[in-house]
Amino acid sequence: MPTNRVWKGRKPAQSELSEGARRFLLGFGADAEDYEGLALFQWNELAILSMPGREDETQGKLTGCCGLTARELVRRYGREYLAIFESKQPAEKPDWYDRIGHEVR
């Protein structure tokens, strides 16, 4: 039996990584200038991700935040972002590497 329903396609998927998460994975978050240009919720997310001892905490699933912990980010995206970081600064590692670099898969 024919129907008159029109199925609308899904909206294009958003990138799972927020700006705060990208900056964290690229080694930012240790200096005050690393936070310039971020909205308050992104600033909070970067601060939580970058703080030693808070590897298993997250700001939550707010619009514009990825909702992942630092440990989860490094497990999922660490290898990719570590390669990007090392291509720009071959002799260095990102700030998160000493704390949770062993999570890179």
DAWO-V229350 format. One record per residue. N is the residue number from 1. PSI is psi as a letter, one per 20 degrees, with the letter a starting at -180 (999 if undefined). Layout:
N,PSI  N,PSI
This chain:
1,p  2,q  3,r  4,j  5,q  6,o  7,p  8,p  9,r  10,q  11,q  12,p  13,p  14,q  15,p  16,h  17,p  18,r  19,h  20,g  21,g  22,g  23,h  24,g  25,h  26,j  27,j  28,r  29,i  30,h  31,q  32,h  33,i  34,i  35,i  36,p  37,j  38,q  39,r  40,g  41,h  42,h  43,g  44,g  45,g  46,h  47,g  48,g  49,h  50,i  51,p  52,p  53,i  54,k  55,h  56,j  57,q  58,q  59,i  60,r  61,m  62,q  63,p  64,i  65,q  66,h  67,j  68,q  69,r  70,g  71,g  72,g  73,g  74,h  75,g  76,g  77,i  78,g  79,g  80,g  81,h  82,g  83,g  84,g  85,g  86,h  87,h  88,h  89,m  90,h  91,j  92,r  93,q  94,r  95,h  96,i  97,g  98,h  99,g  100,k  101,h  102,i  103,i  104,p  105,999
